[in-house]
Amino acid sequence: MRQGDHQGRPYYAVIMAGGIGSRLWPLSRQHRPKQALSLVGERTMFQLAVDRLRPLFPPEQILVVTGQDHANVLREQVPELPDDNFILEPVGRGTAPAVGLAAIHLRRRDPEAVMAVLTADHYIHDAARFRAVLTAAYQVALEGHLVTLGITPSYAATGFGYIRQGQRLDEYNGFTAYQVESFVEKPDRATAEGFLKSGRTSWNSGMFIWRVDRILEEFARQMPQFYQQLERVEAALGEPRAAAVLERVWPRVASQTIDYGIMEGAQDVAVLPVDIGWSDVGSWAALLDILSEDAAGNVVRGRHLGIDTQRTLIFGADRLVATIGLRDMIIVDTDDAILICPAERAQDVKKIVDKLQESGEGYL
Amino acid sequence: MRQGDHQGRPYYAVIMAGGIGSRLWPLSRQHRPKQALSLVGERTMFQLAVDRLRPLFPPEQILVVTGQDHANVLREQVPELPDDNFILEPVGRGTAPAVGLAAIHLRRRDPEAVMAVLTADHYIHDAARFRAVLTAAYQVALEGHLVTLGITPSYAATGFGYIRQGQRLDEYNGFTAYQVESFVEKPDRATAEGFLKSGRTSWNSGMFIWRVDRILEEFARQMPQFYQQLERVEAALGEPRAAAVLERVWPRVASQTIDYGIMEGAQDVAVLPVDIGWSDVGSWAALLDILSEDAAGNVVRGRHLGIDTQRTLIFGADRLVATIGLRDMIIVDTDDAILICPAERAQDVKKIVDKLQESGEGYL
């Protein structure tokens, strides 16, 4: 199988790189979104997302959907990607419009294209296995299925959506594909524990693989008003007026997620359950979980002097961070703001960001 | 009673302003000692120490003993004090030599002088009552007693020395003086609770009032070797060689505290128990106790955004300090270092300073 050209249909990766990742404040900011941060090493999350695709996709077949305000910082981080492969939304309207926009760009390049919708800000420990399942997913998608990657759950998470698998379809590249029985929104603890025991549910990773013709068919059927807006944008692609049309249409597009807008009502959805060491890095606590730890279970970036400090994440900048008697804490120090909270409250960082938005005092 | 001249003997205040206050790191540093910090308001601890003496002592009769390295910052803070009233130690040798040095300076000015040995970095809530007890102490000292101010204990502290009172002496200016039965080093919890219940013990505040001739008599008797060194320094006072003699003698002086070196073995020691709202501000936790609190019991200096944060001291600089779910914590942010610890571990800040001294990496 040649890179990016599989059994006749070209295979494209589309990296969804919108969003800020505000639960990683104060490191994440509007001008410095989560995907542009170096969270798990020297390379940024976005660079890592491209790195792990490169053995499978040539740069010409890696597209990025992001906001106009983030385009420059992301382009600079991955100069090997062609400028034209950055698809810029004037405003973010959720994942459904972003996928639709990428799909019409691809249809214009090649109506035969298969597209993998991937994330820019998630952590994947086993990149080789990730590429293997992407290859399997391509084969499943060729048959017309809309494929979702299902992450084998490692605990009874209540913060993710779940995918219940139905009838077995077939083996592809060593992976078993199943029909999707249903998508389940974030469950309560007891339901999540039941899912974990069943062995027949996966986390919804937000990664999808499908033929461009198939997904646009679903847009036309399930989101007809949006599909008309898409067609207006598509008609202008490649013309001087393209940007102006997008600027006019996009603010009028209704916000929608791909899960609600398409997947839940889609026909012929398949899931490929896989264990690739995935984390959405959805909070500082998630980062504390995945990063390699020192003997005391701490995760330290920068200068730290600790006395009796355990299982604590210290993401420092230039300052010395001195701690005494801390357990399970999050400390994130930046030039103009510092966050201090217990790991179990890491989700509430969003509330800090909300308060800053209300007050208009900056730091965002 | 005229300011500074009471019943014929002149009354001098001697403020002991050596030391760093390293338990208040990272705000206190070698170049910015605790007494030079604004901890309880706009004025620094040293300025407050002088302010509360001014209704009782003219500037000419307020002396300061400090290290050569701190003289400039302290002089700038209290320009009303004459330059000559700063007595500079080449090296710190503990409180006994500092008191002795001040005493020979005063003997040269006036052998009749009475001196109050006071602190530069303690908090005294009731300054008027403090001055009243200093006036009483002067009267007790005139009779030849070595007077200590005893602080009425407000809880069973194990971090202070105690003074056990013996036979009642007399009333002075509305205060009752007692002979001192004994000085007790930092007691264990049970002993401290017994002291608190007895109503006959006070905290040793480190504030003393005595005639210069009496204290020098005690130095001659109890620390004869040091007294000879003092006489060498005294012989040179007022001559061009004075500084050189001090520089030569002082490094050879043995370190000693006034409590061990003089008070425990002194003759005719009296105590004046008093409640003046005193705190040694010996740690960040002590500051959390004495500072006025907001509704959540927090003490905040600088920009703070808190969610569910209570009884926490936040001493910020320019940065925004954002906290979630904290209780009884200490957060001190400075330009180059930040400290985070539970209030109950505030004494261990000293360990951080010790580690920094060992490693030689700065921040001191």
Contacts between the chains, C-beta under 8 A, distances in Angstrom:
chain1	res1	chain2	res2	distance
A	25	B	322	7.9
A	26	B	320	7.7
A	26	B	322	6.9
A	305	B	352	6.1
A	305	B	355	6.1
A	305	B	356	7.1
A	307	B	348	6.0
A	307	B	351	5.4
A	307	B	352	6.5
A	307	B	355	7.5
A	308	B	345	7.8
A	308	B	348	7.9
A	318	B	336	7.6
A	319	B	335	7.7
A	319	B	336	5.7
A	319	B	337	5.8
A	319	B	338	5.6
A	320	B	26	7.7
A	320	B	336	6.5
A	320	B	337	4.1
A	320	B	338	7.3
A	320	B	363	5.4
A	321	B	337	7.7
A	321	B	338	5.6
A	321	B	340	7.2
A	322	B	25	7.9
A	322	B	26	6.9
A	322	B	337	6.3
A	322	B	338	6.9
A	322	B	339	4.9
A	322	B	340	7.3
A	322	B	352	4.9
A	323	B	339	7.7
A	323	B	340	5.0
A	323	B	341	6.4
A	324	B	339	7.8
A	324	B	340	7.8
A	324	B	341	3.7
A	324	B	342	7.5
A	324	B	345	4.6
A	324	B	348	4.9
A	324	B	349	7.0
A	324	B	351	7.3
A	324	B	352	6.8
A	325	B	341	5.6
A	325	B	342	5.1
A	325	B	344	7.7
A	325	B	345	4.1
A	325	B	348	7.2
A	326	B	340	6.6
A	326	B	341	7.1
A	326	B	342	7.8
A	329	B	340	7.7
A	331	B	340	6.2
A	333	B	338	6.4
A	335	B	319	7.7
A	336	B	318	7.6
A	336	B	319	5.7
A	336	B	320	6.5
A	337	B	319	5.8
A	337	B	320	4.1
A	337	B	321	7.7
A	337	B	322	6.2
A	338	B	319	5.7
A	338	B	320	7.3
A	338	B	321	5.6
A	338	B	322	6.9
A	338	B	333	6.4
A	338	B	338	6.6
A	339	B	322	4.9
A	339	B	323	7.7
A	339	B	324	7.8
A	340	B	321	7.2
A	340	B	322	7.3
A	340	B	323	5.0
A	340	B	324	7.8
A	340	B	326	6.6
A	340	B	329	7.7
A	340	B	331	6.2
A	340	B	340	6.0
A	341	B	323	6.4
A	341	B	324	3.7
A	341	B	325	5.6
A	341	B	326	7.1
A	342	B	324	7.5
A	342	B	325	5.1
A	342	B	326	7.8
A	344	B	325	7.7
A	345	B	308	7.8
A	345	B	324	4.6
A	345	B	325	4.1
A	348	B	307	6.0
A	348	B	308	7.9
A	348	B	324	4.9
A	348	B	325	7.2
A	349	B	324	7.0
A	351	B	307	5.4
A	351	B	324	7.4
A	352	B	305	6.1
A	352	B	307	6.5
A	352	B	322	4.9
A	352	B	324	6.9
A	355	B	305	6.1
A	355	B	307	7.6
A	356	B	305	7.1
A	363	B	320	5.4
